[in-house]
């Protein structure tokens, strides 16, 4: 039978798919959605720019001026493809973390690297453990590559290591995802607790340790893990403390054999040349990083003060955002969020109860927090009025 006469699989006829335009079975089974609605989309919907952009956990204090200058100087060379090995950045990151270059993989943000990891180690139908209400982009990748998600509930507004480990043992999971510090609640576990989790993993399971916010965390939240420990892969980013979310630069730290596996499937020229140069300059400017961490700490304190002035409470946070407990249920918190959006303030909220009693406010400069202080009382009054 010729290719043109081959029968069309039954799954291809769902929703009017033709033979020419049919999707493969896994994407055909997925909803047409993305994990987050971006602020630009919301601005287009509302027909106006936000006065305060405090919802995407971006670093409003910006990147190192040295990074900005390096990227500006590199602009004329944008006709070149980026180094497919990110050699200079990879070497610098290895030196920064005291590991060998083969323990480092640079990629298009943590999000891109998470997708590669799932594709690399999770076969269709295999289990993956995460937390109910945790980072949805990880879930998106697991679903996209045919993995089966098993979710454990949060406990006391933090991811529950005991529940994650028990679920992994019961399901034979290939991956166990844990963010430390956590998104969306900002809570954290001690480094010793993370080390204990790694030691207690069931056979065949790999701990996916998302440390996107590690630069903001107290020192005792960072575990001491040998990069060749085959139970753990860690992820870091330039999107948060380094203020380069738009550059899309993340990296993994893990066993050399696992890191080498990324070369089998990654987009080898996916890293933007200018972004590589900017990230290298940012890494070298640790004074700016320390200054940024201090400014974020001050902003966390101010968000807590604004919350308290309005009868709300702020959860302790080791990130560049604060989860503000609105004191009721998710429907009330949603009304608060919508009331802020109507006044030009972009924030987000967790999507699962009981976490969704909170709104999540990113740290930002004083001018943006001034807008939050001005608008929050009005949003609360409107929310209480129903």
N, C-alpha and C positions, 0 to 999 in steps of 0.2 A: 504493500500500500504506500502511495506517495505521501510526503509530508502534508501536502495540501488537502489530502483526503482522509488524514488521520482523524479518528473520532475525538470530539471535544470532551474532556473529562466532565463529569457531572458537576463538580465544584466550580467549574469555570462559567456555568450559566447563571450563577447567583447574581441577582440585581442586574440582569440584562447584559452581562459580560459576553463579548463576542470572542471567537477564537483568536483573533488578532490582538485584542486588548486584554485578554484574560490575565489575572494575577496568579501567582503561585499560591498553594494552599494556605501557608501561614499568613502572609499579608492579606489574603482574601478574607481571613477570619477575623481580622482586627478592625477596630473602629477608625474612622477618619478623624484623627485627633492628634494633638500634640500635648506634651505634659504641662506646659505653661502657656497662658495667654500673655504675650509680651506687652509692656507699657505702650509701645508705639501703636499696637493694634487697638488698645483701649483709647488712646488719644484720638485715633481716627474715628472710632465709634462715637466719642463724645464731642468731636469737632473742635477740640482745644487741647493745648499742651497742659501737662500737669504743672502745678506750682511747686510741688515737692515730690521728688521721685525717691520714695522710701520703701519700695516693695520688692526689689529684685536682688537684695543683698549685694549690690554693687558697692564699690568703695568711692563715695562721693568726694573724698579728699584727693583722689587722683594719683597717678603714677609718679615715680621719681622724675624730676626735671632732667636728670641724666638719661633716663629711658626715652623721654619725649625727644630730647635732642638727638639721641642716637637713631631713633626711627625717622626723624626729619632728615638727617644726613643720609640715611639709607634710601630715601625715596627715589632718588635717581637710578638706583639699581634694581627697581622693582621689575624690570624686564627679565631678570634672571629668576629661574626657579630657586626655591629654597634648598639648602643642603638637605638631602634626603635622610641623612643620618643625624641632623641637628648636632653635629660633632662638637662644636665649641660650647654650646649650651649644655650638652650632655656631660662633657668633661667638667665644666664649672659646677654643675649640680652634684656630680659625684664627689668633687672636692668639698663642696659645702656641707654635704651630709656624711662625709667620711666613709664613703663606699666606693666600690670599683665602677668604672663606666659601664661594664656589662650588666650592672644591677639597675640601670636607669633606662627608661623608655619615655621619650618626649612625644606628646600627641596633641590633638586638637581639643584641649581642655579635658578635664576629668570625664565629662560626658562622653566624648569620643572614645576615650580609653576604656571606659566601662563597657561600651558597646563591643569593642574589640575583645575584651576579656570574655564576655559572655559568649561571643561567637567562637572564641578559641577553645573554651573548655566545657561548654554546656551543649550536649546533644539534645535534639528535640525529644521532649518527654521527660527529661531529667529535672530533678527538683532544685529549687533555689529558695533560700530562706532570707526573709527581710522583716521589717517591722510595719505593722498596719499604720498608715499615716506617715511613713518615712518618705525618703526621696523618690518621687514618682518617675524620674528619668531612668533610674536603674530598673524599675519595674517595666518601663516601656521597652528597654532593650531585651529583657528576659522574654517578654511576650513576643517581641519581634523576631527572636531566633528560636521560638518554639519551646522554651523552658517552661516549667510549671512552678508558679509562685506559691510559697507557703508563708503566711504572715503571722507574726506574733504580736500581741498588743503591747503598747507602751505600759510602763509601770511607774507611777509617780512622775509623770511627764518626762521620762527618759526611756530610751531603748532598754529592753530587759534581757541582759545576757543569758540568764538562766533559761528563760523561755526560748530564746533563739537556739541555744545549744540543745535543749530537749527536742525542739522541732526538727533540728538538723539530724539528730540521731534517729528520730522516728521516721523521717522521710528519705533518709539516705542522700541528703542534699549535696550537690557539688560545690555550691557557693553559699557562704553566710555573709550577708552584707551588714556592716555596722558603721555608722558615721560618728566620729568622735573628734571634736564636739558635734552635737547633733543638729540637724536641720529637719524640722522647723522649730524646735523648742529651745535650742541654745544650751541645753544641758550637756554634761560631760561625765565620763568615767575616768578614774585614775589610770595612769599608765600601768600600774601593777594589776589592776582589774583586767585591762586589755591583754596583758601577758598571760593571765590566768585563763582567759577565754581561748587564746590560741593553744594553750597546753591541753585544754579540755575538748578540743574539736574531735568529732568522730572521724574514723578513718575515711580518707577520700574527700574530705571537705576542705575547702580553702577559705580562709577569712579574708574578705574584701574590706579593708580598713580605709574608709574615706576620711581623709584628714584635710579637707578643703579649708577648714577654719583653724588649723593647728597653730598658725602664727599668732592668733589672738588668745590661745589657751594658756593657762598656768603651766609652768614647767613640769609639774608632777602629773599632768594629764598625758604626757607623751611617753609611750612605752619604749623600752629598750629591746629592740628586736633585731637579731642578726639578719642582714639582708638576704642571706642564703637560707634562712628558715623557710622550708617549703610549705609551711602552713599558712603563710601570710603574704599578701601583696598590699602595698600602701599606695595611696594616691594623694598628690599635692597639686597646687595650682598657683598661677599668677593672677587669677581673677579676683581674689579677695584682698588680702593685705597688700599685695603689690599694685592693686588698682588698675589691672589690665584686662578686665573682663572681655572687652571687645577684641582683644588680640587672640583669644582662644589658645592659650598655652597651658597645658597641664603636663604632669609627668607621673610615672609609676616607679616605685622602688620595690624590687623583689628579686627572687632567685634568678641567676643568670639564665638558667635553662628556660624558665617561664618567660622571662623578658625577651629572649631570642625568639620565642614562638610568635610574638607580635609581628615579626618580619614576614611571616607566612601570609598574613591577611591584611596588614595595614595599608593605607593609602600612602605610599612612600614619598610622594611629593605634596602631601597634604598640609605640611607646616609652612605658613607664610614666612617668607624670608625676612621681611621687616619686623614681624612679630618675634622671630628668633633673636634678632639683634636687640630689640627692645627689652626682651626678657633677660638677656645676658647683662645688659646695662643695669637693669633693675636689681638683679641678684647682687651685683657688685656694690650697690648703694644701700648697705645695711643701716646706715644712719637714717635714711628716709623711711625705711621700714619701721625702725623703732619709733620715729616721730609719728608715723601713721597709726601704729598700735596704740600709742598714748592718746591720740586724738579720738580714736574709736572708743577707747575706754571712757574718756570724758563724755562722749556722745551717749554711750550706754547709760551713764549716770544721769544725764539730763533727761533721757527718755523715761527713766524710772521716776524722776521728779515730776515730769508732766503727767505720767500715769497717776501718781499719788495725789496730785493736785485735783484730779478728776475722780477720785474715789476708786481708782483701779490699782491693781498690783502688777509689778513687773517680775517675771521669773528671772532668777540668776542666769547670766549668760556668759559663755566663753567664746562668743562669736562677734561678728559685726552687725548683729541685729538683736532685738529684744522681743520676746513673746510677752505681750501685755494681756493679762487675764481680765476679760470684760465682766466676769462675775456671774454670768448667766449661761445660756446654752449657745449652740452654734447659730441658731436663727437670729439671736440678738447680736452676736458678734458680726454676722453678715450685714445686719442693718447699720452697725457702726461703720463697717468698711465701706458700705455704699454711701453713707453720709459723708465720709471723708472724701471719697471719689467725686461726689457731687460738688465739693468745694475745691477740687483740684489737687487732692493729696492721694498719691498712689501707695497703697500698702497691700499686703496679702494676708491670708489666714490659712491655718492648717485645714485639711479637708475631712478629717475623721474625728468623731467624738471619742473621748472628751477633750481632745486637743483643740477642737474647733471652737471652744469657748474663748479662744485667744485671737488677737490680731498680731501679726508679725511686722515689726517696724524696723527697717534698716537704719543703721547709724549714718548720719550725714552732717554736713556743715551746719553751723548755728542758724544760718538764714533759712534753711529748710526745716529745721526743728522749730524755729519761730512760727512757721506756717502750721506745723502740727499743733503747737500750743494754742494757736488762735482758733483752729478749726475743730479740735477734738471735743470741746464742750458743746458746740452746736450739733455735732454728729451724735453725741450721747443723748442730748435732749430729744432729737428726732427719733432715735432708736427706742428710747423709753416711751415715747408717745405711740409706738407701734406702727 
